[in-house]
Amino acid sequence: MSDGIYEHPEWWPELQAGASSFEEFQAHQHLMNATLCPQPCMVRYQQYLVPTYRSQHQYPMKGVSYGASPLKNTGVLLTDDDFMTDITGAMWDSWGRGDLDLLKSMGVNTLRMYGNDLNYSHRSFLDGAYKRDMDIIVGLSDWGFIQGPDPCDRNGYECFSQVYEAYKNNLLKGFTIRNYTMYHPALKALIISNEPDLKVHPRTSVCRAMISSLDAILQAEKDLNVTENPIAFTVTFSFAAFGKNPPGLGQMQELYHCLEHPEAPPTNYKPKNDVLTAFHQRWVHSFNTAAPGHVVEELFLDKYKKSIFWSEKMKIPLFIGEYHSVHVGAKDDLPILVGDALSPTYPFFLGYNFFEQRP
């Protein structure tokens, strides 16, 4: 699974390197020699046609922002921040520390992930989450945007080529199953970028960066024929306020206006794919905040339910990508957002991902 299929792919013609599961390899070996390898219990994967976060049968998201850096001392550099790999199973899997089992026992049903190393497969992690009935929200790495050898910030944030190569690699290494035609059902949403309103300079380039990235993602899906178990797309904005616009919501409104006319300024980009239809069919909104629950209600949730995003024209749900106010006690504050996720007052609010602030 880790070596042989790369050296002799013809020995496993029905399997894919980096994308097929442990059980699928075991089933192959069992057929070759049943005395050496027992028959596995195969996972039955759910199938659906509408992104889970856009369906009518969604349960409240009670998530955790999972970035369990294995550092015991300060000043130590982390060599890799992708905690969805096989080797980091030493933290998340039952053969290691058992983080997934612990989080599940706490009532967590969603993990918002961070690092995304294109050199590694993510199939085992997604299988582990699926077996525990946990949803996974992943994000694109900043590597193609502002870090790699040819980041798109060097050419005016036209990010199609960088994101296309990166995301196609994700699809080939565990994000999809069944010969790359179906998204893994544990994977529910993709964060195209985390807080681009604070990272992209000038900020007028945010639309071009995000729309060209969405265009690349749609193209990668099309080229691999990924059609089943569609996931939701989102951009996780900060809770900053620009001008007179409401915090977070103003950035969402700006991006939507750009999607309506991507060829016009400030985007000045001609998509290869129908990005506006993708928005209407597969988009969810998200934002990060350190504000207390009652402030989130006043400054965002109450305004969102009166916005165009929750109207007769469209019904776009939203979730909080990172939530934790360090200025009030979580024991008193957290029930506010839990209640909001359950309340008919905010039918669009999916829930939150708790973010552990470092002291």
Sine and cosine of phi, psi and omega as CSV:
sin_phi,cos_phi,sin_psi,cos_psi,sin_omega,cos_omega
0.00,0.00,-0.60,0.80,-0.03,-1.00
-0.99,-0.15,-0.33,0.95,-0.05,-1.00
-0.76,-0.65,-0.78,0.62,-0.17,-0.99
-0.87,0.50,-0.66,0.75,-0.05,-1.00
-0.93,0.36,-0.41,0.91,0.07,-1.00
-0.97,0.23,-0.57,0.82,-0.01,-1.00
-0.99,0.17,-0.60,0.80,-0.05,-1.00
-0.68,-0.73,0.95,0.31,0.00,-1.00
-0.87,0.50,-0.39,0.92,-0.01,-1.00
-0.93,0.36,-0.30,0.95,0.04,-1.00
-0.96,0.27,-0.39,0.92,0.00,-1.00
-0.81,-0.59,0.92,0.40,-0.16,-0.99
-0.90,0.44,-0.42,0.91,-0.04,-1.00
-1.00,-0.07,0.01,1.00,-0.04,-1.00
-0.92,-0.38,0.33,-0.95,-0.02,-1.00
-0.84,-0.55,0.76,-0.65,0.01,-1.00
-0.89,0.46,0.78,-0.63,0.04,-1.00
0.99,0.17,-0.11,0.99,-0.06,-1.00
-0.85,-0.53,-0.47,0.88,-0.01,-1.00
-0.99,0.14,0.48,-0.88,-0.11,-0.99
-1.00,0.07,0.21,-0.98,0.07,-1.00
-0.85,0.53,-0.70,0.71,-0.02,-1.00
-0.90,0.44,-0.58,0.82,0.02,-1.00
-0.93,0.37,-0.61,0.79,0.11,-0.99
-0.91,0.41,-0.66,0.75,0.00,-1.00
-0.89,0.45,-0.65,0.76,0.02,-1.00
-0.89,0.46,-0.64,0.77,0.04,-1.00
-0.89,0.46,-0.74,0.67,-0.01,-1.00
-0.89,0.45,-0.58,0.81,0.03,-1.00
-0.90,0.44,-0.65,0.76,0.02,-1.00
-0.92,0.39,-0.52,0.85,0.01,-1.00
-0.96,0.26,-0.65,0.76,-0.04,-1.00
-0.38,-0.93,1.00,-0.08,-0.09,-1.00
-0.91,0.41,-0.38,0.92,-0.02,-1.00
-0.97,0.23,-0.38,0.93,-0.02,-1.00
-1.00,-0.10,-0.39,0.92,-0.08,-1.00
-0.62,-0.79,0.89,-0.46,-0.03,-1.00
-0.94,0.34,0.32,-0.95,0.03,-1.00
-0.95,0.32,0.77,-0.63,-0.04,-1.00
-0.99,0.15,0.31,-0.95,0.19,-0.98
-1.00,0.04,0.96,-0.28,-0.10,-1.00
-0.97,0.25,0.61,-0.79,0.05,-1.00
-0.97,0.23,0.71,-0.71,0.08,-1.00
-0.99,-0.15,0.91,-0.41,-0.10,-1.00
-1.00,-0.01,0.69,-0.72,0.04,-1.00
-0.92,0.39,0.52,-0.85,0.04,-1.00
-0.81,-0.59,0.65,-0.76,0.01,-1.00
-0.39,-0.92,0.24,-0.97,-0.10,-0.99
-0.92,-0.39,-0.23,0.97,-0.03,-1.00
-0.86,-0.51,0.69,-0.73,0.04,-1.00
-0.79,0.62,0.70,-0.71,-0.06,-1.00
-0.80,0.60,-0.67,0.74,-0.04,-1.00
-0.97,0.26,-0.07,1.00,0.09,-1.00
-0.94,-0.35,0.06,1.00,-0.02,-1.00
-1.00,0.07,0.19,-0.98,-0.01,-1.00
-1.00,0.05,-0.09,1.00,-0.09,-1.00
-0.89,-0.45,0.87,0.49,-0.06,-1.00
-0.96,-0.28,0.74,-0.67,0.07,-1.00
-1.00,-0.02,0.38,-0.93,-0.03,-1.00
-0.87,0.50,0.73,-0.68,0.04,-1.00
-0.98,0.22,0.89,-0.45,0.11,-0.99
-0.88,-0.47,1.00,0.04,-0.19,-0.98
-0.94,-0.34,0.18,-0.98,0.08,-1.00
-0.76,-0.65,0.70,-0.72,0.14,-0.99
-0.98,0.20,0.95,-0.32,-0.18,-0.98
-0.99,-0.16,0.96,-0.28,0.09,-1.00
-0.64,-0.77,0.93,0.37,-0.17,-0.99
-0.99,0.17,0.95,0.31,-0.04,-1.00
-0.86,0.50,0.84,-0.53,-0.06,-1.00
-0.99,0.11,0.83,0.55,-0.02,-1.00
-0.93,-0.38,0.74,-0.67,-0.03,-1.00
-0.97,-0.24,-0.14,0.99,-0.02,-1.00
-0.70,-0.72,0.47,-0.88,0.08,-1.00
-0.98,0.21,0.40,-0.92,0.03,-1.00
0.99,0.16,0.07,1.00,0.01,-1.00
-1.00,-0.09,0.73,-0.68,0.00,-1.00
-0.99,0.15,0.72,-0.70,0.07,-1.00
-0.99,0.12,0.86,-0.51,-0.08,-1.00
-0.96,0.28,-0.41,0.91,0.00,-1.00
-0.38,-0.93,0.73,-0.68,-0.04,-1.00
-0.96,-0.29,0.31,0.95,0.07,-1.00
-1.00,-0.02,0.94,-0.34,-0.02,-1.00
-0.97,-0.24,0.45,0.89,0.09,-1.00
-0.94,-0.34,0.22,0.97,-0.08,-1.00
-1.00,-0.03,0.19,-0.98,0.01,-1.00
-0.90,0.43,-0.68,0.74,-0.07,-1.00
-0.92,0.39,-0.51,0.86,0.04,-1.00
-0.98,0.19,0.04,1.00,0.20,-0.98
-0.85,0.53,-0.32,0.95,0.10,-0.99
-0.86,0.51,-0.36,0.93,0.08,-1.00
-0.98,-0.19,-0.74,0.67,-0.18,-0.98
-1.00,-0.04,-0.40,0.92,-0.12,-0.99
-1.00,0.00,0.25,-0.97,-0.02,-1.00
-0.94,0.33,-0.39,0.92,0.06,-1.00
-0.97,0.25,-0.20,0.98,0.03,-1.00
-0.93,-0.38,-0.76,-0.65,-0.05,-1.00
-0.96,0.28,-0.42,0.91,0.08,-1.00
0.99,0.14,0.60,0.80,-0.03,-1.00
-0.86,0.51,-0.65,0.76,-0.03,-1.00
-0.89,0.46,-0.66,0.75,0.02,-1.00
-0.91,0.42,-0.65,0.76,0.01,-1.00
-0.90,0.43,-0.73,0.69,0.00,-1.00
-0.89,0.45,-0.64,0.77,0.04,-1.00
-0.88,0.48,-0.67,0.75,0.00,-1.00
-0.91,0.41,-0.36,0.93,0.02,-1.00
-1.00,0.08,-0.08,1.00,-0.01,-1.00
1.00,-0.09,0.13,0.99,0.01,-1.00
-0.96,0.29,0.74,-0.68,0.03,-1.00
-0.87,-0.50,0.01,1.00,-0.04,-1.00
-0.57,-0.82,0.61,-0.79,0.13,-0.99
-0.84,-0.54,0.80,-0.60,0.12,-0.99
-0.99,-0.12,0.88,-0.47,-0.10,-0.99
-0.99,-0.15,0.21,-0.98,-0.07,-1.00
-0.84,-0.55,-1.00,0.07,-0.07,-1.00
-0.83,0.56,0.50,-0.87,-0.03,-1.00
-0.51,-0.86,1.00,0.06,-0.05,-1.00
-1.00,0.09,0.85,-0.52,-0.08,-1.00
-0.95,0.30,-0.14,0.99,-0.01,-1.00
-0.99,0.11,-0.16,0.99,-0.12,-0.99
-0.86,-0.52,0.45,-0.89,0.11,-0.99
-0.99,0.14,0.54,-0.84,0.03,-1.00
-0.89,-0.46,0.21,0.98,-0.08,-1.00
-0.91,0.41,-0.70,0.71,-0.05,-1.00
-0.89,0.45,-0.65,0.76,0.02,-1.00
-0.90,0.44,-0.71,0.70,-0.01,-1.00
-0.91,0.41,-0.61,0.79,0.09,-1.00
-0.89,0.46,-0.66,0.75,0.02,-1.00
-0.88,0.47,-0.66,0.75,0.03,-1.00
-0.92,0.39,-0.67,0.74,-0.03,-1.00
-0.89,0.45,-0.65,0.76,0.00,-1.00
-0.91,0.41,-0.36,0.93,0.02,-1.00
-0.98,-0.22,0.15,0.99,0.04,-1.00
0.85,0.52,0.71,0.70,0.04,-1.00
-0.90,-0.44,0.71,-0.71,0.03,-1.00
-1.00,0.08,0.50,-0.86,0.00,-1.00
-0.84,-0.55,0.76,-0.65,0.13,-0.99
-0.93,-0.37,0.87,-0.50,-0.04,-1.00
-0.94,-0.34,0.24,-0.97,0.04,-1.00
-0.73,-0.69,0.48,-0.88,0.15,-0.99
-0.94,0.34,0.55,-0.83,0.06,-1.00
-0.95,0.30,0.47,-0.88,0.12,-0.99
-0.95,0.31,-0.08,1.00,-0.08,-1.00
-0.80,0.60,-0.74,0.67,-0.04,-1.00
-0.97,0.23,-0.33,0.94,-0.04,-1.00
-1.00,0.07,-0.77,0.63,-0.17,-0.99
-0.68,-0.73,0.05,1.00,-0.17,-0.99
-0.85,-0.53,-0.67,0.74,-0.20,-0.98
-0.91,0.42,-0.12,-0.99,-0.03,-1.00
-0.92,0.39,-0.40,0.92,0.01,-1.00
-0.63,-0.78,0.89,0.46,-0.05,-1.00
-0.93,0.37,0.47,-0.88,-0.11,-0.99
-0.96,0.27,-0.15,0.99,0.08,-1.00
-0.93,0.38,-0.23,0.97,0.00,-1.00
-0.99,0.10,-0.23,0.97,0.02,-1.00
-0.79,-0.61,0.72,0.69,0.11,-0.99
0.95,0.30,0.40,0.92,0.05,-1.00
0.88,0.48,0.59,0.80,0.24,-0.97
-1.00,-0.03,0.98,-0.21,-0.29,-0.96
-0.97,-0.26,0.21,0.98,-0.11,-0.99
-0.83,0.56,-0.81,0.58,-0.12,-0.99
-0.90,0.43,-0.67,0.74,-0.01,-1.00
-0.91,0.42,-0.71,0.70,-0.04,-1.00
-0.95,0.31,-0.59,0.81,0.01,-1.00
-0.86,0.52,-0.77,0.64,-0.02,-1.00
-0.89,0.45,-0.67,0.74,-0.03,-1.00
-0.92,0.40,-0.74,0.67,-0.10,-1.00
-0.96,0.29,-0.57,0.82,0.08,-1.00
-0.86,0.50,-0.62,0.78,0.05,-1.00
-0.91,0.42,-0.64,0.77,0.09,-1.00
-0.86,0.51,-0.70,0.71,-0.01,-1.00
-0.89,0.45,-0.53,0.85,-0.02,-1.00
-0.99,0.13,-0.22,0.98,-0.09,-1.00
-0.84,-0.55,0.79,0.61,0.21,-0.98
0.93,-0.37,-0.34,0.94,0.03,-1.00
-0.93,0.36,-0.41,0.91,0.01,-1.00
-0.85,-0.53,0.35,-0.94,0.05,-1.00
-0.76,-0.65,0.02,-1.00,0.03,-1.00
0.80,0.60,0.87,0.50,0.04,-1.00
0.85,0.52,0.64,0.77,0.12,-0.99
0.94,0.34,0.27,0.96,-0.07,-1.00
-0.99,-0.14,-0.21,0.98,-0.09,-1.00
-0.73,-0.68,0.75,-0.66,0.11,-0.99
-0.90,0.43,0.59,-0.80,0.10,-0.99
-0.87,0.49,0.79,-0.62,-0.11,-0.99
-0.92,0.39,-0.21,0.98,0.10,-0.99
-0.97,0.25,-0.40,0.92,-0.05,-1.00
-1.00,0.08,0.89,-0.46,-0.11,-0.99
-0.94,-0.34,-0.49,0.87,-0.06,-1.00
-0.45,-0.89,0.46,-0.89,0.06,-1.00
-0.87,-0.49,0.84,-0.54,0.12,-0.99
-1.00,0.05,0.93,-0.36,-0.04,-1.00
-0.90,0.43,-0.64,0.77,0.07,-1.00
-0.40,-0.92,0.57,-0.82,0.04,-1.00
-0.99,-0.17,0.90,-0.44,0.03,-1.00
0.81,0.58,0.79,0.61,0.05,-1.00
-0.91,0.42,-0.38,0.92,0.02,-1.00
-0.91,0.41,-0.29,0.96,0.06,-1.00
-0.97,-0.26,-0.28,0.96,-0.09,-1.00
-0.97,-0.24,-0.50,0.87,-0.06,-1.00
-1.00,0.05,0.82,-0.58,-0.01,-1.00
-0.77,-0.64,0.78,-0.63,-0.06,1.00
-0.94,0.33,0.35,-0.94,-0.08,-1.00
-0.91,0.42,-0.34,0.94,0.05,-1.00
-0.91,0.42,-0.21,0.98,0.02,-1.00
-1.00,0.02,-0.05,1.00,-0.02,-1.00
-0.85,0.53,-0.70,0.71,-0.03,-1.00
-0.86,0.51,-0.73,0.69,-0.02,-1.00
-0.89,0.45,-0.68,0.74,-0.01,-1.00
-0.89,0.45,-0.71,0.70,-0.08,-1.00
-0.96,0.26,-0.64,0.76,-0.04,-1.00
-0.95,0.30,-0.64,0.77,0.06,-1.00
-0.92,0.40,-0.52,0.85,0.06,-1.00
-0.94,0.34,-0.71,0.70,0.05,-1.00
-0.87,0.49,-0.66,0.75,0.04,-1.00
-0.86,0.51,-0.67,0.74,0.01,-1.00
-0.92,0.40,-0.63,0.77,0.02,-1.00
-0.89,0.45,-0.71,0.70,0.03,-1.00
-0.89,0.46,-0.61,0.80,0.02,-1.00
-0.93,0.38,-0.66,0.76,0.03,-1.00
-0.89,0.46,-0.67,0.74,0.07,-1.00
-0.87,0.50,-0.71,0.70,-0.04,-1.00
-0.89,0.46,-0.69,0.73,-0.07,-1.00
-0.93,0.36,-0.46,0.89,0.04,-1.00
-0.99,-0.13,-0.04,1.00,0.00,-1.00
0.89,0.46,0.70,0.71,0.08,-1.00
-0.99,0.12,0.96,-0.29,-0.11,-0.99
-0.82,-0.57,-0.31,0.95,-0.09,-1.00
-0.97,-0.25,0.40,-0.92,-0.02,-1.00
0.77,0.63,0.81,0.58,-0.03,-1.00
-0.87,0.50,0.57,-0.82,0.05,-1.00
-0.98,-0.19,0.24,-0.97,0.07,-1.00
-1.00,0.03,0.43,-0.91,0.08,-1.00
-0.91,-0.42,0.50,-0.86,0.03,-1.00
-0.40,-0.92,0.32,-0.95,0.23,-0.97
-0.86,-0.52,0.84,-0.55,-0.04,-1.00
-1.00,-0.02,0.96,-0.27,-0.04,-1.00
-1.00,0.05,0.30,-0.95,0.10,-0.99
-0.98,0.21,0.05,-1.00,0.05,-1.00
-0.99,-0.14,0.38,0.93,0.03,-1.00
-0.96,0.27,0.45,-0.89,0.07,-1.00
-0.92,-0.39,0.78,-0.62,0.01,-1.00
-0.92,-0.40,0.85,-0.53,-0.05,-1.00
0.91,0.41,-0.71,-0.70,-0.02,-1.00
-0.99,-0.14,0.12,0.99,-0.02,-1.00
-0.97,0.23,0.53,-0.85,0.05,-1.00
-0.90,0.44,0.53,-0.85,-0.01,-1.00
-0.86,0.51,0.74,-0.68,0.01,-1.00
0.97,0.23,-0.81,0.58,-0.05,-1.00
-0.90,0.44,-0.59,0.81,0.03,-1.00
-0.87,0.49,-0.65,0.76,0.02,-1.00
-0.91,0.41,-0.62,0.79,0.02,-1.00
-0.90,0.43,-0.65,0.76,0.01,-1.00
-0.91,0.41,-0.64,0.77,0.03,-1.00
-0.88,0.47,-0.71,0.70,-0.01,-1.00
-0.89,0.45,-0.65,0.76,0.00,-1.00
-0.90,0.44,-0.67,0.75,0.03,-1.00
-0.88,0.47,-0.60,0.80,0.05,-1.00
-0.92,0.39,-0.62,0.79,0.01,-1.00
-0.91,0.42,-0.51,0.86,0.02,-1.00
-0.92,0.38,-0.54,0.84,-0.03,-1.00
-0.63,-0.78,0.94,0.33,-0.09,-1.00
-0.92,0.40,-0.42,0.91,-0.02,-1.00
-0.96,0.28,-0.34,0.94,-0.07,-1.00
-1.00,0.06,0.30,-0.95,0.11,-0.99
-0.88,0.47,0.52,-0.85,0.09,1.00
-1.00,0.02,0.00,1.00,-0.10,-1.00
-0.97,0.26,-0.79,0.62,0.01,-1.00
0.80,0.61,0.78,0.63,-0.05,-1.00
-0.66,-0.76,0.70,-0.71,0.03,-1.00
-0.96,-0.28,0.97,-0.24,-0.05,-1.00
-0.93,0.37,0.49,-0.87,0.11,-0.99
-0.99,0.11,-0.35,0.94,-0.07,-1.00
-0.82,-0.57,0.24,-0.97,-0.04,-1.00
-0.99,0.14,1.00,0.07,-0.08,-1.00
-0.94,0.34,-0.51,0.86,-0.01,-1.00
-0.94,0.35,-0.67,0.74,0.07,-1.00
-0.90,0.45,-0.64,0.77,0.06,-1.00
-0.86,0.50,-0.63,0.78,0.06,-1.00
-0.88,0.48,-0.77,0.64,-0.06,-1.00
-0.91,0.42,-0.51,0.86,-0.08,-1.00
-1.00,-0.08,-0.46,0.89,-0.20,-0.98
-0.73,-0.68,0.05,1.00,-0.10,-0.99
-1.00,0.07,0.58,-0.82,0.28,-0.96
-0.75,-0.66,0.53,-0.85,0.04,-1.00
-1.00,-0.04,0.43,-0.90,0.05,-1.00
-0.43,-0.90,0.43,-0.90,0.05,-1.00
-0.45,-0.89,0.34,-0.94,0.08,-1.00
-0.97,-0.25,0.54,-0.84,0.04,-1.00
-0.40,-0.92,0.55,-0.83,0.15,-0.99
-0.93,-0.36,0.23,0.97,0.00,-1.00
-0.98,0.18,0.52,-0.85,0.08,-1.00
-0.89,0.46,0.33,-0.94,-0.08,-1.00
-0.83,0.55,-0.69,0.72,-0.04,-1.00
-0.93,0.38,-0.48,0.88,0.07,-1.00
-0.95,0.30,-0.63,0.78,0.06,-1.00
-0.87,0.50,-0.66,0.75,0.04,-1.00
-0.87,0.49,-0.75,0.66,-0.10,-0.99
-0.94,0.34,-0.71,0.70,-0.12,-0.99
-1.00,0.03,-0.29,0.96,-0.05,-1.00
-0.77,-0.64,-0.88,0.47,-0.16,-0.99
-0.87,0.49,-0.68,0.73,0.00,-1.00
-0.91,0.42,-0.53,0.85,0.02,-1.00
-0.98,0.20,-0.59,0.81,-0.04,-1.00
-0.90,0.43,-0.63,0.78,-0.05,-1.00
-0.94,0.35,-0.22,0.98,0.07,-1.00
-0.97,-0.23,0.03,1.00,-0.07,-1.00
-1.00,0.05,0.11,-0.99,0.03,-1.00
-0.91,0.42,-0.38,0.93,-0.07,-1.00
-0.96,0.28,-0.28,0.96,0.09,-1.00
-0.77,-0.64,0.98,0.19,-0.12,-0.99
-0.55,-0.84,-0.08,-1.00,0.06,-1.00
-0.90,0.44,-0.48,0.88,-0.06,-1.00
-0.96,0.28,-0.62,0.79,-0.04,-1.00
-0.41,-0.91,0.38,-0.93,0.03,-1.00
-0.75,-0.66,1.00,-0.02,-0.04,-1.00
-0.97,-0.26,0.93,-0.36,0.04,-1.00
-0.93,0.36,0.15,-0.99,0.06,-1.00
-0.52,-0.85,0.37,-0.93,0.12,-0.99
-0.65,-0.76,0.30,-0.95,0.06,-1.00
-1.00,-0.09,0.87,-0.50,-0.06,-1.00
-0.95,0.30,-0.62,0.79,0.06,-1.00
-0.66,-0.75,0.82,-0.58,0.03,-1.00
-0.69,-0.72,0.77,-0.64,0.18,-0.98
0.03,-1.00,0.94,-0.35,0.08,-1.00
-1.00,-0.02,0.88,-0.47,-0.02,-1.00
-0.99,0.11,-0.06,1.00,-0.06,-1.00
-1.00,-0.04,-0.19,0.98,0.06,-1.00
-0.72,-0.69,0.35,-0.94,-0.01,-1.00
-0.95,0.32,0.76,-0.65,-0.02,-1.00
-0.89,0.47,-0.51,0.86,-0.01,-1.00
-0.88,0.47,-0.56,0.83,0.01,-1.00
-1.00,-0.03,-0.54,0.84,-0.12,-0.99
-1.00,0.10,-0.65,0.76,-0.09,-1.00
-0.86,0.52,-0.63,0.77,0.02,-1.00
-0.86,0.51,-0.38,0.93,0.03,-1.00
-0.90,0.44,-0.75,0.66,-0.02,-1.00
-0.96,0.29,-0.53,0.85,0.10,-1.00
-0.88,0.48,-0.71,0.70,0.03,-1.00
-0.89,0.45,-0.62,0.79,0.02,-1.00
-0.90,0.44,-0.60,0.80,0.01,-1.00
-0.93,0.38,-0.43,0.91,0.00,-1.00
-1.00,-0.08,-0.28,0.96,-0.16,-0.99
-0.99,0.15,0.65,-0.76,0.11,-0.99
-0.93,0.36,-0.17,0.99,0.05,-1.00
-0.90,0.43,-0.55,0.84,-0.02,-1.00
-0.82,-0.58,0.95,0.33,-0.08,-1.00
-0.91,0.42,-0.28,0.96,-0.01,-1.00
-1.00,0.06,-0.23,0.97,-0.14,-0.99
-1.00,0.08,0.93,-0.36,-0.04,-1.00
-0.97,0.25,-0.60,0.80,-0.04,-1.00
0.57,-0.82,-0.43,-0.90,-0.21,-0.98
-0.59,-0.81,0.22,-0.97,0.17,-0.99
-0.81,-0.59,0.89,-0.45,-0.06,-1.00
-0.95,0.32,0.73,-0.69,-0.11,-0.99
-0.90,-0.44,0.87,-0.49,-0.03,-1.00
-0.99,0.11,0.94,-0.34,0.03,-1.00
-0.97,0.24,0.68,-0.74,0.09,-1.00
-0.98,0.19,0.60,-0.80,0.00,-1.00
-0.94,0.35,0.00,0.00,0.00,0.00
